[in-house]
Amino acid sequence: MIINWAHAGPSIVAAFLASLVECVEALTVVLAVGTVRGWRGALIGSGAGIITLAVIVLSLGPTLSSIPLHSVQLGVGALLLLFGMRWLRKAILRAAGVLPLHDEKAAYARETASLRRIGGGREGWDIVAIATAFKITMLEGLEVIFIVIAVGAGGVGLLIPASVGALAALVLVMLLGLIVHRPLASIPENALKFVVGVLLTAFGTFWLGEGIGLEWPGQDWSILGLVAGFLITALMTVSWCRTIAGSRAALGSR
């Protein structure tokens, strides 16, 4: 299998950063479950979720290979564009101060408080712990699978680099989780989401264009131009939103 390295580098980075965000969010909940309800239920639930996700990946592989590349690029490109724009919109509003920044410590505190209110012992099979860990693993894991498939749909041989990027993010987060045993609040998740939103939007635009038969100038290298264009536009939008928010605040204080 020939890997197009003009795509492989950006594919690895996009899959790694996007998967890193999802893995951090999943780990936050799993750590909360393990701390409050016990590690047995947390590990059983997350382990069952990972096994289920692996089965989904294995069953999707042959199906994807039988679909024409242009059809995959068109469908996945449109979905990836919408997915990236949703992330980018929230990241822009958070960077501009319109929306509050996402706080993993606060999310961890809310999850632990919720689990304590449910009650129940740590002995035996804790259905609440298993179900909570399984649900968050499946939810975030499905998003990772979608991202890997979308990033890997850009050309022949790109699914492997995208999978490597996602796997590297998973291993990194698991190792950090074992070391620190607390939410990874030191990772700048909001900045990551900003960058990932730009990357996914650029990839989605490129593959949607290829899916409808558009000839991009510079072919694969035009992805870098799209990334730069969306990044500049996003930064300008942050500044514009800050100006509007400041004007409204000044008017409200009068």
Backbone torsions as a table, in degrees:
resi	resn	phi	psi	omega
1	MET	NA	126.8	-178.3
2	ILE	-91.2	126.6	179.7
3	ILE	-100.4	127.7	177.3
4	ASN	-82.0	104.0	-173.7
5	TRP	-72.7	-15.3	173.4
6	ALA	-65.5	-30.5	176.1
7	HIS	-93.2	-30.4	-169.4
8	ALA	-60.9	-44.1	-179.6
9	GLY	-59.3	-56.5	176.7
10	PRO	-59.5	-33.4	-180.0
11	SER	-65.2	-44.1	179.1
12	ILE	-63.2	-46.0	-178.2
13	VAL	-63.5	-45.8	-178.7
14	ALA	-63.1	-45.9	-179.5
15	ALA	-66.1	-39.2	-179.7
16	PHE	-63.9	-50.8	-176.6
17	LEU	-66.3	-43.4	-180.0
18	ALA	-65.1	-42.4	179.3
19	SER	-67.9	-33.2	178.8
20	LEU	-61.0	-42.3	178.5
21	VAL	-61.8	-47.7	-177.7
22	GLU	-65.5	-39.7	-179.0
23	CYS	-67.0	-38.1	177.8
24	VAL	-63.5	-42.7	179.5
25	GLU	-64.9	-39.9	178.3
26	ALA	-66.7	-42.9	-178.7
27	LEU	-63.0	-36.3	179.2
28	THR	-56.7	-45.0	-178.9
29	VAL	-72.2	-41.9	-179.9
30	VAL	-62.2	-41.0	176.9
31	LEU	-63.4	-39.7	177.6
32	ALA	-63.3	-42.7	178.6
33	VAL	-62.4	-46.6	-179.0
34	GLY	-64.1	-37.9	-178.7
35	THR	-69.2	-42.2	-173.7
36	VAL	-89.6	-45.5	-172.5
37	ARG	-99.3	-16.2	-177.6
38	GLY	113.9	148.4	-173.6
39	TRP	-77.4	-21.3	-180.0
40	ARG	-62.0	-52.1	179.8
41	GLY	-64.3	-38.8	-179.3
42	ALA	-64.0	-43.6	-178.8
43	LEU	-71.7	-37.5	178.1
44	ILE	-64.6	-45.6	-179.0
45	GLY	-64.6	-47.5	-179.7
46	SER	-68.6	-36.7	177.4
47	GLY	-63.7	-42.5	177.7
48	ALA	-64.1	-36.9	177.9
49	GLY	-65.2	-42.0	179.7
50	ILE	-65.0	-40.7	178.5
51	ILE	-63.6	-42.9	178.6
52	THR	-62.5	-41.0	178.6
53	LEU	-64.8	-38.3	178.4
54	ALA	-63.2	-39.8	177.9
55	VAL	-63.6	-40.6	178.6
56	ILE	-62.8	-44.1	-180.0
57	VAL	-62.0	-44.6	-179.0
58	LEU	-64.8	-33.9	-180.0
59	SER	-78.6	-26.9	-179.8
60	LEU	-78.7	-28.1	-175.2
61	GLY	-53.7	-57.6	-179.9
62	PRO	-61.9	-32.4	-179.4
63	THR	-66.3	-43.6	-178.5
64	LEU	-65.5	-36.0	-177.6
65	SER	-68.5	-20.2	-178.6
66	SER	-90.3	-6.2	-179.7
67	ILE	-92.1	134.7	177.5
68	PRO	-55.7	141.5	-175.1
69	LEU	-58.5	-41.9	-178.5
70	HIS	-64.2	-35.8	178.0
71	SER	-66.7	-41.2	177.9
72	VAL	-64.2	-45.1	-179.9
73	GLN	-61.7	-39.8	-178.7
74	LEU	-67.0	-50.2	-177.6
75	GLY	-69.0	-50.3	-178.2
76	VAL	-69.1	-35.9	178.7
77	GLY	-60.3	-42.6	179.0
78	ALA	-64.5	-44.8	179.7
79	LEU	-66.1	-41.1	-179.5
80	LEU	-66.0	-36.5	177.1
81	LEU	-62.6	-45.6	178.2
82	LEU	-64.9	-41.9	179.4
83	PHE	-62.0	-47.3	-179.6
84	GLY	-65.8	-38.8	179.5
85	MET	-66.3	-33.9	177.3
86	ARG	-65.0	-45.8	177.7
87	TRP	-63.1	-44.2	-175.8
88	LEU	-66.7	-38.8	179.3
89	ARG	-60.2	-48.7	-179.8
90	LYS	-65.2	-39.7	-179.8
91	ALA	-64.3	-39.5	178.3
92	ILE	-64.2	-46.1	-179.0
93	LEU	-66.2	-34.2	176.8
94	ARG	-71.5	-40.7	178.6
95	ALA	-64.9	-31.0	-179.8
96	ALA	-83.7	-7.4	-179.8
97	GLY	85.6	6.3	178.9
98	VAL	-74.8	-41.0	175.5
99	LEU	-109.1	147.8	178.0
100	PRO	-68.0	147.6	178.3
101	LEU	-67.1	146.4	177.2
102	HIS	-73.5	128.5	-176.0
103	ASP	-119.4	111.2	-179.5
104	GLU	-66.2	-33.0	177.3
105	LYS	-63.8	-42.9	178.6
106	ALA	-66.1	-40.4	178.3
107	ALA	-63.2	-39.7	177.7
108	TYR	-63.3	-43.5	-179.9
109	ALA	-64.3	-42.3	178.9
110	ARG	-63.6	-41.2	-177.9
111	GLU	-67.2	-42.9	179.7
112	THR	-65.9	-39.5	177.9
113	ALA	-63.2	-41.9	178.9
114	SER	-64.0	-41.7	-179.5
115	LEU	-68.0	-34.9	178.5
116	ARG	-68.3	-35.5	179.7
117	ARG	-66.7	-30.7	-179.8
118	ILE	-66.4	-36.1	179.0
119	GLY	79.3	-172.4	-178.0
120	GLY	105.0	155.0	-175.6
121	GLY	-91.0	171.3	178.0
122	ARG	-91.3	-8.0	-175.9
123	GLU	-83.4	150.7	175.4
124	GLY	71.0	-155.1	-178.7
125	TRP	-88.4	107.2	179.1
126	ASP	-88.3	98.3	-176.0
127	ILE	-62.6	-37.3	180.0
128	VAL	-62.9	-45.6	-179.6
129	ALA	-64.7	-45.6	-179.1
130	ILE	-62.9	-46.3	-177.6
131	ALA	-65.4	-40.4	-178.9
132	THR	-65.8	-45.8	179.4
133	ALA	-66.6	-39.2	179.1
134	PHE	-64.6	-43.4	-177.2
135	LYS	-63.2	-47.7	-177.3
136	ILE	-69.1	-34.9	177.7
137	THR	-65.2	-42.8	179.1
138	MET	-67.3	-43.1	-176.6
139	LEU	-62.6	-53.2	-179.1
140	GLU	-71.9	-34.5	-180.0
141	GLY	-65.6	-38.8	177.5
142	LEU	-63.9	-35.9	176.7
143	GLU	-66.6	-37.8	177.3
144	VAL	-63.9	-43.6	179.0
145	ILE	-60.5	-44.4	178.8
146	PHE	-60.5	-43.6	-179.2
147	ILE	-63.2	-45.0	-179.4
148	VAL	-62.5	-45.0	179.1
149	ILE	-62.9	-43.2	-178.3
150	ALA	-66.0	-45.8	-180.0
151	VAL	-66.5	-36.9	-178.9
152	GLY	-79.5	-4.5	-177.8
153	ALA	-84.4	-0.3	-175.1
154	GLY	-73.6	-15.2	-179.8
155	GLY	176.2	175.2	-178.1
156	VAL	-67.2	130.1	176.4
157	GLY	85.4	2.5	-177.1
158	LEU	-87.1	-13.0	-180.0
159	LEU	-66.6	-34.0	179.3
160	ILE	-67.1	-50.0	176.2
161	PRO	-58.6	-39.7	179.0
162	ALA	-64.3	-40.4	178.6
163	SER	-65.8	-38.3	177.9
164	VAL	-62.5	-43.0	178.3
165	GLY	-61.6	-44.0	179.6
166	ALA	-66.8	-41.8	179.4
167	LEU	-64.7	-38.3	177.7
168	ALA	-62.8	-39.9	178.0
169	ALA	-64.5	-42.6	179.7
170	LEU	-62.0	-46.7	-179.4
171	VAL	-63.3	-42.9	-179.6
172	LEU	-61.1	-47.1	-178.5
173	VAL	-66.2	-39.8	178.6
174	MET	-63.7	-42.1	178.7
175	LEU	-64.7	-43.6	178.3
176	LEU	-64.7	-38.0	177.8
177	GLY	-63.3	-40.2	178.3
178	LEU	-67.1	-32.0	-177.1
179	ILE	-79.0	-48.0	-171.0
180	VAL	-93.8	-26.6	179.7
181	HIS	54.3	35.5	176.1
182	ARG	-156.5	169.1	-179.4
183	PRO	-56.3	141.7	-178.8
184	LEU	-83.2	62.8	-175.9
185	ALA	-70.8	-16.5	-179.0
186	SER	-75.0	-17.6	176.9
187	ILE	-75.2	125.0	-178.1
188	PRO	-72.5	78.8	-172.4
189	GLU	-62.4	-38.0	-178.7
190	ASN	-66.6	-38.1	175.4
191	ALA	-66.6	-38.6	177.2
192	LEU	-61.2	-44.3	-179.8
193	LYS	-64.0	-33.8	177.2
194	PHE	-63.1	-49.8	-179.5
195	VAL	-64.6	-44.3	-179.0
196	VAL	-63.7	-39.8	177.8
197	GLY	-59.4	-41.5	177.2
198	VAL	-63.9	-46.6	-177.7
199	LEU	-63.7	-46.9	-178.3
200	LEU	-65.9	-38.1	177.9
201	THR	-64.5	-41.3	179.0
202	ALA	-65.8	-46.3	178.7
203	PHE	-62.1	-43.6	-179.9
204	GLY	-61.6	-42.6	178.5
205	THR	-62.8	-43.9	-178.2
206	PHE	-63.0	-48.0	-175.2
207	TRP	-75.5	-28.3	173.3
208	LEU	-65.7	-40.3	176.8
209	GLY	-63.8	-43.5	178.3
210	GLU	-65.3	-35.2	-179.9
211	GLY	-64.5	-30.6	179.5
212	ILE	-95.7	7.1	175.3
213	GLY	88.3	17.4	-179.6
214	LEU	-74.5	135.5	177.0
215	GLU	-92.6	105.3	-178.9
216	TRP	-77.1	135.9	175.6
217	PRO	-65.2	129.7	-177.2
218	GLY	80.0	1.1	179.4
219	GLN	52.8	-120.4	-173.5
220	ASP	-62.3	-30.5	-176.9
221	TRP	-70.5	-12.8	178.1
222	SER	-66.7	-17.0	176.0
223	ILE	-58.9	-41.0	179.5
224	LEU	-63.1	-38.5	176.9
225	GLY	-64.9	-40.0	177.6
226	LEU	-64.6	-42.7	178.3
227	VAL	-59.8	-47.1	179.8
228	ALA	-62.6	-41.4	-179.8
229	GLY	-63.8	-46.7	179.8
230	PHE	-67.9	-35.6	179.3
231	LEU	-64.9	-46.2	178.8
232	ILE	-62.4	-44.1	179.7
233	THR	-62.5	-41.5	-179.6
234	ALA	-64.9	-43.2	179.6
235	LEU	-65.0	-38.9	176.6
236	MET	-65.7	-36.3	179.1
237	THR	-67.7	-36.9	176.4
238	VAL	-59.7	-47.0	179.2
239	SER	-61.8	-41.5	179.9
240	TRP	-64.6	-42.6	179.7
241	CYS	-65.6	-38.0	177.3
242	ARG	-63.1	-40.5	179.2
243	THR	-63.4	-44.8	179.9
244	ILE	-64.6	-44.2	179.6
245	ALA	-62.6	-39.1	178.1
246	GLY	-66.1	-38.6	178.9
247	SER	-65.8	-42.5	179.1
248	ARG	-66.2	-38.3	178.5
249	ALA	-64.7	-39.7	-179.8
250	ALA	-66.6	-39.8	178.1
251	LEU	-67.2	-36.8	-179.5
252	GLY	-69.0	-27.2	-178.0
253	SER	-81.8	-9.7	-178.6
254	ARG	-80.6	NA	NA
